[in-house]
């Protein structure tokens, strides 16, 4: 004779079991969101660095032109801007 077993889980048990199965998905989703934010931060930092490098290059050119003007009067006219 086969004994029929029926499982009646309480709401708390079903919620716990569901959370156990969903935990890896939640972790994956949070990791993906964190990674996306990190990549956006890196891209933003890369753009800021490029802007700073351009500003530094302009400042160096201005210093060079000023130095030519002071040390070699009239030479600044030969420097292309």
Beta strands, then each sheet from edge to edge (+ up, - down):
end
